[in-house]
């Protein structure tokens, strides 16, 4: 499905929905998202509370039309299909969902059946995001993934047979034992399948994960495109609230970090990570091969065929309000940023029909913070930030606010400024942390 968006007639404000499903079969060794394994009998209880929260929250958004929905996790495709069907029936009954809405569900290979895919389609889901990560089975084992490349291929083919015409494939580079040749092989295999969208991220070693125990700070500061270091919550994927918990513990009310959430690494000795130079070579190879195959780079780590850019993520990067539903889900609505409780026992015990009862760490963004975030997020996109959009949002001339900074960065070859918009140069993307920090305003 191409990205048609709203037809311009509807006067309601746009809203994006993010639905968090925390369950997975087994937590990957690099993952620090809020996810855990849990008994299947717990799935229905969670979905019933999620539906309760939808009823509770939807009344506050009568003046909005839902433009995108993203069901993430965890592994949403682990759920029985009837639960997804029930969930979407309630979403459509409670919210004004655009007939042109982009509706995505994340799926892991090995969890997709034809029955599930058909019910997804019947429920209005029109976009799949499949987490492959690598086409090399050894690399998949190192990551702790539950699938092989062959299982991914079967899942992908099933999705096409079920009628999905908008599929994203997630890939990761700079993996343990990976070299330039194996990364090139992964890219070529995936591009031969002609998915509409490819996300290609470089592995980041997160504290609290088994990978951090193995590698520590070995990766250094090489991931220069990761703009989280400018100290702002940037939802570069819908799973922006991250924690690691063990399902059996949390179901008994003992929320917190638990090493048993992950597979043991000592059963599979891990090779070293690629060095910084190889990591950069992988990054540049990705850009070159994607362009040759007709994939347009529209954000630092995202590539798409024309018309198939992910509207949900573009909404994040352009300041569209988003409502997160489910355990730990993040929201940005009415000028406030907040997230739901990350304690499952607490979430399950709440009266979620009371609007906002699960919200925690509520923060009202100051005007200064709104301006900074508008620039940080907008500059992730290749199109950059336009002066007209800046003026429309803040009533200010972007040049008056950032003129000196932009001139300095332009002279250094880090941004391209054509008089009406500003974007990162190729060099600026490589050192985007440095560039983005320049857009912090003085108090």
C-alpha positions as CSV (number, residue, x, y, z in Angstrom):
1,X,0.0,0.0,0.0
2,X,1.5,3.3,-1.0
3,X,1.6,6.2,1.5
4,X,-1.4,8.2,0.5
5,X,-1.9,9.8,3.9
6,X,-4.9,12.0,4.7
7,X,-6.7,13.3,1.6
8,X,-6.6,16.9,2.9
9,X,-10.4,17.1,3.5
10,X,-10.4,16.0,7.1
11,X,-9.8,18.9,9.5
12,X,-9.0,16.8,12.5
13,X,-5.5,16.8,14.0
14,X,-3.3,13.8,13.2
15,X,-2.6,11.2,15.9
16,X,-0.3,8.2,15.8
17,X,-1.0,5.1,17.9
18,X,1.7,2.8,19.3
19,X,0.6,-0.5,20.8
20,X,3.1,-2.3,22.9
21,X,3.0,-6.1,23.2
22,X,5.9,-7.1,25.6
23,X,5.9,-10.8,25.0
24,X,8.5,-12.7,23.1
25,X,9.6,-16.4,22.9
26,X,13.1,-15.6,24.0
27,X,14.9,-12.4,24.6
28,X,17.8,-11.7,22.2
29,X,21.2,-11.1,23.8
30,X,21.5,-7.5,22.5
31,X,18.0,-6.4,23.3
32,X,17.1,-4.0,26.1
33,X,13.5,-3.2,25.1
34,X,10.7,-3.8,27.5
35,X,10.1,-7.4,26.6
36,X,10.0,-10.9,28.2
37,X,8.9,-14.4,27.8
38,X,5.7,-15.4,29.6
39,X,3.2,-18.3,29.7
40,X,0.6,-18.2,26.8
41,X,-2.2,-18.1,29.4
42,X,-1.1,-14.6,30.3
43,X,-1.6,-13.2,26.8
44,X,-5.4,-12.8,27.0
45,X,-5.3,-11.0,30.4
46,X,-2.8,-8.5,29.1
47,X,-4.9,-7.8,25.9
48,X,-8.0,-7.4,28.0
49,X,-6.2,-4.7,30.1
50,X,-4.9,-3.1,26.9
51,X,-8.4,-2.9,25.5
52,X,-9.5,-1.4,28.8
53,X,-6.9,1.3,28.4
54,X,-8.0,2.0,24.8
55,X,-11.6,2.6,26.1
56,X,-10.2,4.8,28.8
57,X,-7.9,6.9,26.7
58,X,-9.9,7.3,23.4
59,X,-12.4,9.8,24.7
60,X,-9.7,12.4,25.1
61,X,-8.9,12.2,21.3
62,X,-12.3,12.8,19.7
63,X,-10.8,15.8,17.8
64,X,-8.1,13.6,16.3
65,X,-7.9,11.2,13.4
66,X,-5.5,8.3,13.6
67,X,-3.1,8.4,10.7
68,X,-0.8,5.5,11.6
69,X,-0.9,2.5,14.0
70,X,2.2,0.6,15.0
71,X,2.0,-2.6,17.0
72,X,5.5,-3.3,18.4
73,X,7.2,-5.2,21.1
74,X,8.4,-7.7,22.1
75,X,7.0,-10.0,19.4
76,X,3.4,-9.1,18.6
77,X,3.2,-12.0,16.1
78,X,3.5,-14.4,19.0
79,X,-0.1,-13.7,20.0
80,X,-3.0,-15.9,18.9
81,X,-4.6,-14.3,15.9
82,X,-8.0,-13.9,17.6
83,X,-6.4,-11.6,20.1
84,X,-5.1,-9.3,17.4
85,X,-8.6,-9.4,15.8
86,X,-10.3,-8.4,19.0
87,X,-7.7,-5.7,19.6
88,X,-8.2,-4.0,16.3
89,X,-12.0,-4.3,16.5
90,X,-11.8,-2.2,19.6
91,X,-9.3,0.3,18.1
92,X,-11.6,0.9,15.2
93,X,-14.7,1.3,17.4
94,X,-13.0,3.8,19.7
95,X,-10.8,5.9,17.4
96,X,-11.5,7.7,14.2
97,X,-9.0,5.7,12.1
98,X,-8.3,7.2,8.6
99,X,-9.3,5.0,5.7
100,X,-5.8,5.6,4.4
101,X,-4.0,4.8,7.7
102,X,-0.7,3.0,7.6
103,X,-1.1,0.1,10.0
104,X,2.1,-1.9,10.9
105,X,2.7,-5.0,13.0
106,X,6.1,-6.2,13.9
107,X,6.8,-9.9,13.3
108,X,9.6,-12.4,13.9
109,X,10.2,-15.2,11.4
110,X,9.1,-18.5,12.8
111,X,6.0,-17.0,14.4
112,X,4.0,-16.2,11.2
113,X,1.4,-18.6,10.0
114,X,-1.0,-18.1,7.0
115,X,-3.9,-18.0,9.5
116,X,-2.3,-15.1,11.4
117,X,-1.5,-13.2,8.2
118,X,-5.0,-13.5,6.8
119,X,-6.5,-12.2,10.1
120,X,-4.0,-9.3,10.1
121,X,-5.2,-8.3,6.6
122,X,-8.9,-8.7,7.7
123,X,-8.2,-6.5,10.8
124,X,-6.8,-3.7,8.6
125,X,-3.1,-4.3,9.0
126,X,-1.5,-3.3,5.7
127,X,2.2,-3.2,6.6
128,X,4.6,-5.9,8.1
129,X,7.9,-5.2,9.7
130,X,9.9,-8.4,9.8
131,X,12.9,-8.7,12.1
132,X,15.5,-10.6,10.1
133,X,18.7,-8.8,11.3
134,X,21.1,-11.1,9.2
135,X,20.9,-13.6,6.4
136,X,23.8,-15.6,8.0
137,X,22.7,-18.4,10.3
138,X,25.8,-18.2,12.5
139,X,25.3,-14.5,13.0
140,X,21.7,-15.1,14.0
141,X,22.9,-17.7,16.6
142,X,25.3,-15.2,18.1
143,X,22.4,-12.7,18.4
144,X,20.2,-15.3,20.1
145,X,17.6,-15.1,17.4
146,X,15.0,-17.9,17.3
147,X,14.9,-18.3,13.5
148,X,17.1,-19.3,10.6
149,X,17.4,-17.5,7.2
150,X,15.3,-20.3,5.6
151,X,12.5,-19.7,8.2
152,X,12.6,-16.0,7.4
153,X,12.3,-16.8,3.6
154,X,9.2,-18.9,4.3
155,X,7.6,-16.2,6.4
156,X,8.3,-13.6,3.8
157,X,6.8,-15.7,1.0
158,X,3.7,-16.4,3.1
159,X,3.3,-12.7,3.7
160,X,3.4,-12.0,-0.1
161,X,0.9,-14.9,-0.7
162,X,-1.4,-13.4,2.0
163,X,-1.5,-10.1,0.0
164,X,0.9,-7.9,1.9
165,X,2.3,-5.3,-0.5
166,X,4.2,-3.2,2.0
167,X,6.9,-5.1,3.9
168,X,9.9,-3.8,5.9
169,X,12.9,-5.9,6.7
170,X,15.0,-5.0,9.7
171,X,18.8,-5.6,9.4
172,X,21.7,-5.0,11.7
173,X,25.4,-4.5,10.8
174,X,28.6,-4.6,12.9
175,X,27.5,-8.0,14.4
176,X,29.9,-10.4,16.2
177,X,32.1,-12.1,13.7
178,X,30.6,-10.2,10.8
179,X,32.9,-8.9,8.0
180,X,32.2,-6.8,5.0
181,X,31.7,-9.8,2.8
182,X,28.9,-11.3,5.0
183,X,27.2,-8.0,5.3
184,X,27.3,-7.5,1.6
185,X,25.8,-11.0,1.2
186,X,23.0,-10.2,3.6
187,X,22.2,-6.9,1.8
188,X,22.1,-8.6,-1.6
189,X,19.9,-11.5,-0.5
190,X,17.4,-9.1,1.1
191,X,17.3,-6.7,-1.9
192,X,16.7,-9.6,-4.3
193,X,13.4,-10.1,-2.5
194,X,12.4,-6.5,-3.3
195,X,10.8,-5.5,0.0
196,X,9.3,-2.0,-0.1
197,X,11.4,-0.8,2.9
198,X,14.6,-1.8,4.6
199,X,15.9,-0.5,8.0
200,X,19.6,-1.0,8.5
201,X,21.0,-0.2,11.9
202,X,24.5,-0.6,13.3
203,X,24.6,-2.8,16.4
204,X,24.7,-0.7,19.6
205,X,25.8,-2.5,22.8
206,X,23.4,-1.5,25.5
207,X,24.1,-1.6,29.2
208,X,22.4,-4.3,31.2
209,X,22.4,-6.8,28.3
210,X,24.5,-10.0,28.0
211,X,26.3,-8.4,25.0
212,X,27.4,-5.6,27.4
213,X,28.8,-8.2,29.7
214,X,30.7,-9.7,26.9
215,X,31.8,-6.6,25.0
216,X,31.5,-3.7,27.6
217,X,32.6,-0.5,26.0
218,X,34.6,-2.3,23.3
219,X,32.5,-0.7,20.6
220,X,33.7,2.8,21.8
221,X,32.1,5.8,20.3
222,X,32.0,4.4,16.8
223,X,28.2,4.7,16.3
224,X,28.4,8.4,15.4
225,X,24.9,8.5,13.8
226,X,23.2,7.7,17.1
227,X,21.8,11.0,18.2
228,X,20.6,9.8,21.6
229,X,23.8,11.2,23.0
230,X,22.4,14.7,22.8
231,X,20.3,13.8,25.9
232,X,16.8,13.9,24.4
233,X,14.4,11.1,24.0
234,X,14.4,10.4,20.3
235,X,12.0,7.6,19.2
236,X,14.1,6.3,16.3
237,X,11.9,3.4,16.4
238,X,8.5,2.9,18.1
239,X,10.1,1.0,21.0
240,X,11.6,4.1,22.6
241,X,10.9,3.1,26.2
242,X,13.4,0.3,27.0
243,X,13.9,-2.0,29.9
244,X,14.7,-5.7,30.4
245,X,12.6,-7.9,32.6
246,X,12.0,-11.6,33.1
247,X,8.4,-12.6,32.4
248,X,8.1,-15.2,35.2
249,X,9.3,-12.7,37.8
250,X,7.2,-9.8,36.6
251,X,4.1,-11.8,36.5
252,X,4.6,-12.4,40.2
253,X,5.0,-8.7,40.8
254,X,8.8,-8.6,41.0
255,X,9.5,-6.1,38.2
256,X,13.1,-5.3,37.6
257,X,16.2,-6.4,35.8
258,X,16.7,-10.1,35.7
259,X,19.6,-11.9,34.0
260,X,17.4,-15.0,33.3
261,X,15.5,-13.0,30.7
262,X,18.2,-13.7,28.2
263,X,19.8,-16.9,26.8
264,X,23.1,-17.9,28.3
265,X,26.0,-16.7,26.2
266,X,28.6,-19.3,27.5
267,X,26.9,-22.0,25.4
268,X,28.0,-20.0,22.2
269,X,31.4,-18.4,22.4
270,X,31.1,-15.0,20.7
271,X,33.7,-13.7,18.3
272,X,34.9,-10.1,18.3
273,X,33.0,-7.2,16.9
274,X,34.1,-5.6,13.7
275,X,36.5,-2.7,14.2
276,X,35.5,0.9,13.6
277,X,36.9,1.1,10.1
278,X,35.0,-2.0,9.0
279,X,31.8,-0.6,10.6
280,X,32.2,2.5,8.5
281,X,32.8,0.5,5.4
282,X,29.6,-1.4,6.1
283,X,27.7,1.9,6.5
284,X,29.0,3.3,3.2
285,X,28.4,0.0,1.4
286,X,24.8,0.0,2.6
287,X,24.2,3.5,1.0
288,X,25.8,2.5,-2.3
289,X,24.0,-0.8,-2.7
290,X,20.6,0.6,-1.7
291,X,20.9,3.4,-4.2
292,X,21.8,1.0,-7.0
293,X,18.7,-1.0,-6.3
294,X,16.3,1.9,-6.2
295,X,16.0,2.4,-2.4
296,X,15.8,6.0,-1.4
297,X,17.4,6.9,1.8
298,X,15.0,9.1,3.7
299,X,16.4,8.9,7.2
300,X,19.8,8.1,8.7
301,X,19.1,4.3,8.9
302,X,16.0,3.8,6.7
303,X,15.6,3.2,3.0
304,X,12.4,2.8,0.9
305,X,11.1,2.4,-2.6
306,X,9.4,5.7,-3.6
307,X,6.0,6.1,-1.8
308,X,6.8,3.5,0.8
309,X,8.6,5.5,3.5
310,X,7.3,4.7,7.0
311,X,4.8,7.3,7.8
312,X,4.7,6.3,11.5
313,X,8.4,7.1,12.0
314,X,8.2,10.2,9.8
315,X,5.4,11.3,12.2
316,X,7.8,10.9,15.2
317,X,10.5,12.9,13.4
318,X,8.2,15.7,12.4
319,X,6.4,16.3,15.7
320,X,3.1,14.5,15.1
321,X,1.4,13.7,18.4
322,X,1.5,10.0,19.4
323,X,-0.3,8.0,22.0
324,X,1.3,4.9,23.4
325,X,-0.9,2.1,24.8
326,X,0.3,-0.8,26.8
327,X,3.1,-1.6,29.2
328,X,5.8,1.1,29.2
329,X,4.5,2.7,26.0
330,X,5.7,6.3,25.4
331,X,3.4,9.2,24.4
332,X,3.6,12.8,23.3
333,X,0.2,14.5,23.5
334,X,-1.1,18.0,24.3
335,X,2.5,19.2,24.8
336,X,3.4,16.6,27.4
337,X,5.7,13.6,27.1
338,X,5.2,10.6,29.4
339,X,5.2,6.9,29.5
340,X,3.1,4.1,31.0
341,X,4.2,2.1,34.0
342,X,6.8,-0.6,33.2
343,X,5.6,-2.8,36.1
344,X,3.2,-5.4,34.7
345,X,1.6,-6.3,38.0
346,X,0.8,-2.6,38.5
347,X,-0.5,-2.2,35.0
348,X,-2.8,-5.3,35.3
349,X,-4.2,-4.1,38.6
350,X,-5.1,-0.5,37.5
351,X,-8.5,0.8,36.5
352,X,-7.3,1.6,33.0
353,X,-10.7,3.1,32.1
354,X,-9.6,6.1,34.1
355,X,-7.8,8.3,31.5
356,X,-4.0,8.6,31.9
357,X,-3.9,6.5,35.1
358,X,-0.9,4.5,33.9
359,X,1.1,7.6,32.9
360,X,4.5,8.2,34.7
361,X,7.3,10.8,34.4
362,X,5.0,13.4,32.9
363,X,7.0,16.2,31.4
364,X,5.7,19.4,29.9
365,X,8.1,20.5,27.1
366,X,9.2,24.1,27.3
367,X,9.2,26.2,24.1
368,X,13.0,25.9,24.1
369,X,12.8,22.2,24.3
370,X,10.2,22.0,21.6
371,X,12.4,24.0,19.2
372,X,15.5,21.9,20.0
373,X,13.6,18.6,19.5
374,X,12.1,19.9,16.3
375,X,15.6,20.4,14.9
376,X,17.1,17.2,16.4
377,X,14.4,15.0,15.0
378,X,13.9,16.8,11.7
379,X,17.6,16.6,10.9
380,X,17.5,12.8,11.1
381,X,15.6,12.9,7.7
382,X,17.5,13.5,4.5
383,X,15.1,16.3,3.5
384,X,16.0,18.1,6.7
385,X,14.0,21.0,8.2
386,X,12.3,23.7,6.2
387,X,12.1,27.3,7.3
388,X,8.4,27.4,6.5
389,X,7.7,24.4,8.7
390,X,9.7,26.0,11.5
391,X,7.8,29.3,11.1
392,X,4.4,27.6,11.0
393,X,5.1,25.7,14.2
394,X,6.9,28.4,16.3
395,X,6.1,31.7,14.5
396,X,9.9,32.4,14.3
397,X,12.3,32.8,11.5
398,X,14.7,29.8,11.7
399,X,17.6,31.9,10.5
400,X,17.1,34.4,13.3
401,X,17.2,31.5,15.9
402,X,20.0,29.4,14.4
403,X,21.7,31.6,11.7
404,X,25.1,31.8,13.4
405,X,25.1,28.0,14.1
406,X,24.0,27.1,10.6
407,X,26.6,29.4,9.0
408,X,29.4,27.8,11.1
409,X,28.2,24.2,10.3
410,X,27.8,25.1,6.6
411,X,31.4,26.5,6.5
412,X,32.6,23.2,8.0
413,X,30.8,21.2,5.4
414,X,28.5,19.6,7.9
415,X,25.1,20.9,6.7
416,X,23.6,22.0,3.4
417,X,21.6,25.2,3.6
418,X,19.9,26.4,0.5
419,X,18.2,29.5,2.0
420,X,14.8,27.7,2.6
421,X,15.8,24.5,4.4
422,X,18.7,22.9,6.2
423,X,19.9,19.2,6.1
424,X,22.9,17.2,7.1
425,X,25.6,16.7,4.5
426,X,27.2,13.3,4.0
427,X,30.0,14.3,6.4
428,X,27.4,15.7,8.8
429,X,25.6,12.4,8.9
430,X,28.8,10.6,9.9
431,X,29.2,13.0,12.8
432,X,25.6,13.8,13.5
433,X,26.1,13.7,17.3
434,X,28.4,16.7,17.0
435,X,26.2,18.5,14.6
436,X,23.0,18.0,16.6
437,X,24.6,19.2,19.8
438,X,25.1,22.6,18.1
439,X,21.3,23.1,18.0
440,X,21.0,23.2,21.8
441,X,19.9,26.7,22.8
442,X,21.3,28.7,25.6
443,X,19.1,29.0,28.6
